[in-house]
Amino acid sequence: MRYKRIKLKVAKQIAIPDDLKTFFRYANSLIEAGDNAAVGSSDDLIQGPRAYGGLVEDGGDQYAFTYFPSPHTRPCWQIDATASEVKGMSDGSITSLSLWGCTSADYGSLFPSPEDVCMYCDYVDDERDARDRVMPQIVNSASRVEWVRGYLTHFPDDHPMRIIGAYNSQPNLGERLGWFNTEEIERITVEAKQ
């Protein structure tokens, strides 16, 4: 069963990473040009390699953005900013963000308010919690096959696509051991279950 229980968040002052500055320069150029992607309400019309967002409300000045600080992982930063703040982040006059983070070091998500809900920390979910306890046990596997075997020891009925999702959500695992393709994960899953 899954239920919401918002946990304490801590204030964090974060330097704006270079790739996020680049994204804000792009977003600012759209805003200043009056581009449709920046002037109509949307949550994702402004797109970058690891960030997206849009205008919160037609005719407003408030934007909401989501930034992924690391590729292929689930932590994200939710950032609210006015058009003038986007300009400041794009031109370097604003160099840091005041955000709120989960107290758990396992997730690394950041939010504009301490009342915001983290989908990883602020919900009690017995199945997810069981999975989260298993991941540290198998994260240091020497190969993808060894990782899948360790995973299936705990979750033998999982579909291959769910296994890929669990694997891809682990920071740096794909970079260290490589990424799966569909045929490979299906073959390894069948072999591991024999």
BELNOR-V810512 format. One record per run of one state. SS is the DSSP state (h for helix, s for strand, l for the rest). FROM is the first residue (numbers start at 1). TO is the last residue. If there is no record, write none. Layout:
{{SS,FROM,TO} {SS,FROM,TO}}
This chain:
{{l,1,1} {s,2,4} {l,5,8} {s,9,15} {l,16,17} {h,18,33} {l,34,35} {h,36,39} {l,40,40} {s,41,41} {l,42,45} {s,46,47} {l,48,50} {s,51,55} {l,56,61} {s,62,67} {l,68,76} {s,77,82} {h,83,91} {l,92,95} {s,96,102} {l,103,109} {s,110,111} {l,112,122} {s,123,125} {h,126,138} {l,139,143} {h,144,154} {l,155,159} {h,160,168} {l,169,172} {h,173,177} {l,178,181} {h,182,193} {l,194,194}}
